[in-house]
Every structure is written in structure tokens, then in C-alpha cells.
Amino acid sequence: MRDQTTVELTNTGWLDNGSTPSQPCLRLHITLTSDDLAERFQPGDGSTYRPSDLDLYFRDRSSSRAAVEDGILTISDRLTGDLLLEAVVSASVIERFVSAVRQYAARTGNDRKYTVELQCEGTIATSFEKRIFIVYNAENELLRERSVVPGHIEL
């Protein structure tokens, strides 16, 4: 079910050049058609998922606790756990993303928010904000120190 999807980080250049921070974004370039993507993001009752209905997480594919070369980025239905989209992503991209979200929050007071954009057929099909991004190792253990979890949220 892993789609041919590439992941791009946007709004993270300020990490390197010291400019004013902007909200980090995970942009997923998906090979699905717009109609197929829209269908995938409908829970079956004819509605469309709200951002609060979705979970984003990354799972290392290595059994060690050290950073790995790549893993699986997943968007799932928060209630049912149904996988809506998966992509193979470099762990270094995820580490930079988590660092950007944390630094953005620290420098702006914007409680660790980030944007997700799903792009297909050359245009952004949908965009939404999230506040939680969970990183797991291959044994399904939460790696909180490598995740994005606002301080007031208990997992």
C-alpha cells in the first residue's frame, strides 16, 4: 500500500541561515490522482477527514535505537487506525523536521504546530495543521525524545 510518494520539507531554511522562523511543513508529493486521493481521505460515510481525525507518525525500520537510514511515514485514521497513506522517508529528513518544529515553537511560542500538504498532479490537494508527530522504533516503542509532543499532552 506504500504509494510512490516523496517527502519535501519546506519552511526550514531559517534553521541554516538564522532568518525569521516560519512554520515547518511536510509536503508529500503523491502519484495518486486528485480523485483517488480525495476518495482515500473519506472515512466511508461521505464526509472528509478533519485534521483532528488523522495521526501522523514515523516508524524506524531498524531494530536499534540509533538513527536509521529510512523508515515509514504514515497518515492514519485516529479512531480506526486505518492506514490512509504511507511513504518511505529518510530518517535524516524526519530528524530535521522534528528539530525545525521544536525550534519554531521555542522561538515563536507557537506550541509546536506544523503544516502537512498533500500534493498530487502538481497542485496542493489539501493542507492542514497538526501539533503531534510520533516517532516509534521497529519494536513499536515510542521515542518521545525524537517526537513532537506539546508539553501538556500525556501519551
ChimeraX attribute file (.defattr): number of C-alpha atoms within 10 A of each C-alpha:
attribute: neighborCount
match mode: 1-to-1
recipient: residues
	/A:1	8
	/A:2	13
	/A:3	13
	/A:4	12
	/A:5	20
	/A:6	14
	/A:7	20
	/A:8	14
	/A:9	17
	/A:10	16
	/A:11	16
	/A:12	20
	/A:13	15
	/A:14	14
	/A:15	16
	/A:16	7
	/A:17	8
	/A:18	8
	/A:19	10
	/A:20	11
	/A:21	18
	/A:22	19
	/A:23	19
	/A:24	26
	/A:25	23
	/A:26	19
	/A:27	19
	/A:28	19
	/A:29	21
	/A:30	22
	/A:31	16
	/A:32	16
	/A:33	13
	/A:34	19
	/A:35	11
	/A:36	11
	/A:37	19
	/A:38	14
	/A:39	14
	/A:40	16
	/A:41	19
	/A:42	15
	/A:43	15
	/A:44	10
	/A:45	6
	/A:46	9
	/A:47	10
	/A:48	14
	/A:49	16
	/A:50	11
	/A:51	14
	/A:52	12
	/A:53	13
	/A:54	19
	/A:55	20
	/A:56	19
	/A:57	18
	/A:58	23
	/A:59	23
	/A:60	24
	/A:61	18
	/A:62	15
	/A:63	11
	/A:64	11
	/A:65	13
	/A:66	9
	/A:67	16
	/A:68	15
	/A:69	13
	/A:70	18
	/A:71	22
	/A:72	20
	/A:73	23
	/A:74	19
	/A:75	18
	/A:76	19
	/A:77	21
	/A:78	15
	/A:79	9
	/A:80	9
	/A:81	11
	/A:82	12
	/A:83	16
	/A:84	18
	/A:85	21
	/A:86	19
	/A:87	21
	/A:88	19
	/A:89	21
	/A:90	17
	/A:91	20
	/A:92	13
	/A:93	16
	/A:94	23
	/A:95	14
	/A:96	15
	/A:97	24
	/A:98	23
	/A:99	18
	/A:100	25
	/A:101	27
	/A:102	22
	/A:103	18
	/A:104	24
	/A:105	19
	/A:106	12
	/A:107	12
	/A:108	13
	/A:109	11
	/A:110	15
	/A:111	16
	/A:112	24
	/A:113	21
	/A:114	26
	/A:115	17
	/A:116	19
	/A:117	20
	/A:118	19
	/A:119	23
	/A:120	20
	/A:121	12
	/A:122	10
	/A:123	11
	/A:124	15
	/A:125	16
	/A:126	13
	/A:127	14
	/A:128	13
	/A:129	14
	/A:130	17
	/A:131	17
	/A:132	16
	/A:133	22
	/A:134	19
	/A:135	25
	/A:136	20
	/A:137	20
	/A:138	15
	/A:139	13
	/A:140	11
	/A:141	11
	/A:142	15
	/A:143	14
	/A:144	13
	/A:145	10
	/A:146	16
	/A:147	22
	/A:148	23
	/A:149	20
	/A:150	15
	/A:151	8
	/A:152	7
	/A:153	7
	/A:154	6
	/A:155	6
